[in-house]
Amino acid sequence: MTSTLTLGLRARNAAPAKQRYQICLIHPFDPRGQKVGGLETYIRDFITFHPTDTDILFVGVDSIGDLKLGEVRRLTFRGRDFDFLPILHYSDQQAREAARTIRSSLTGQFFMALLRYFGPVSRLIRERGCTVDLRRVEFSWLPTLLRRPFIQMLHGEGAPKLQMDSLLKKYSFVHNIGERFAVTTSAKFLCVNPFITERLQKTYPGQSGKIDTLWTWVNTDIFKPQPFPAMTEPFRIIFAGRLDEFKDPPLMFSTIARLRERLHGHLEFHYIGTSDPHRFAEFAAIEDITIRHGFKDAVGMAATLANAHAGILTSEFEGMPRCVLETLAVGRPVVAVHLPQLESVIHDGESGYLISRSASRDEMIENLAQRFLDTRDAIGTGEINPVQVASAIDNFTPATQLARVFTYHQDIQNARNMTMTPSAAH
């Protein structure tokens, strides 16, 4: 069944001769691949929900190795057509391995590929009259050089004292320079939560008018409330995503181990993702009760989440974690260490619990474990139900968030008379 959102976004252009909007996405990613995360979901959903009066050109990475670099191919993804211009071969396996230098990293190699293929990339963007949509500030030089308006988004940011599985912890100045340049040159600068927005508005007061918040979203065509498993024994806790150090996997694993003791072993921990948990010593205590699901596409992730009872998040910082939104959308409460943005979706006793940060890790572990026990009891008595949990993310859907991005691009193109008539391909 076609959703109201899909109809709304796709029905804007019924007349085939009407002028069309042109958007170029640039990101080191292949939507056909197995890489998952907030950035990747953004791009897949951007393709899925783009309006029918809009053409998408995606400059990205061939992770499979079956496409000719520098050559545009018309591809279909989730039933939607888009033009794909791969400029780098970089497999999913390579992307999972932490790079040791900027030059060997995916971002670094993609940067160099943009230079190598500057001719065909710039020609296509100019010929089509595209506005550009960027996920990384490091690439903001390209539309600026081409004098094309672009919308920049900052998905997250680290804290200097925290560990990240990224070269940015070593070369943070590269990101900082890119951020300053992108804020100055972009037509619109979007942040994933109001706390980042506030920081940037204070840091760049002269550009504050273009800086705004765009919350992330969850595809509610796929992630829908599902009944809880028939029994709460074993109690199943789930986490989806990369096991970056800033997500504090040791705290997560220690919490599961403590809860295992409290539940006398009647517990399972489910992990959706491709990171190796063995690099954290704390995982050994729960390895035998852990089910590792590896990569899951959106449909598979929704089904796996529905087989669990509750989600967990122990991150020291985040944007707006999509795994939390997806878990809630399926109707599963989340117990998490407090982050300010989570107050918007995790309401104590209704859609999960937020645990205050403490200098004592043991106190945090005990509090997390206790809240999972409270959640288990509430599920058993019916005090928490999936529809109630899912209602917490009503404002975090493509209809309320992603549609704004398309409107920004359209407004820019309308103001500059940039729209083009359809090509023969349409």
Secondary structure as UniProt FT lines:
FT   HELIX           4..10
FT   TURN            11..12
FT   TURN            16..17
FT   STRAND          20..26
FT   TURN            31..32
FT   HELIX           38..49
FT   TURN            52..53
FT   STRAND          54..62
FT   TURN            69..70
FT   STRAND          73..77
FT   TURN            78..79
FT   STRAND          80..89
FT   HELIX           92..96
FT   TURN            102..104
FT   HELIX           106..116
FT   HELIX           118..128
FT   STRAND          131..134
FT   HELIX           137..139
FT   HELIX           141..146
FT   STRAND          150..154
FT   TURN            160..161
FT   HELIX           167..169
FT   HELIX           172..185
FT   STRAND          188..191
FT   HELIX           194..203
FT   HELIX           205..210
FT   STRAND          211..213
FT   TURN            220..222
FT   STRAND          235..240
FT   HELIX           245..247
FT   HELIX           249..262
FT   TURN            263..265
FT   STRAND          267..272
FT   HELIX           277..279
FT   HELIX           281..285
FT   HELIX           287..289
FT   STRAND          290..294
FT   HELIX           298..306
FT   STRAND          310..313
FT   HELIX           322..329
FT   TURN            330..331
FT   STRAND          334..337
FT   HELIX           340..344
FT   TURN            349..351
FT   STRAND          352..355
FT   HELIX           361..381
FT   HELIX           386..390
FT   HELIX           391..393
FT   TURN            394..395
FT   TURN            398..401
FT   HELIX           402..415
FT   TURN            416..417
FT   TURN            424..425
//
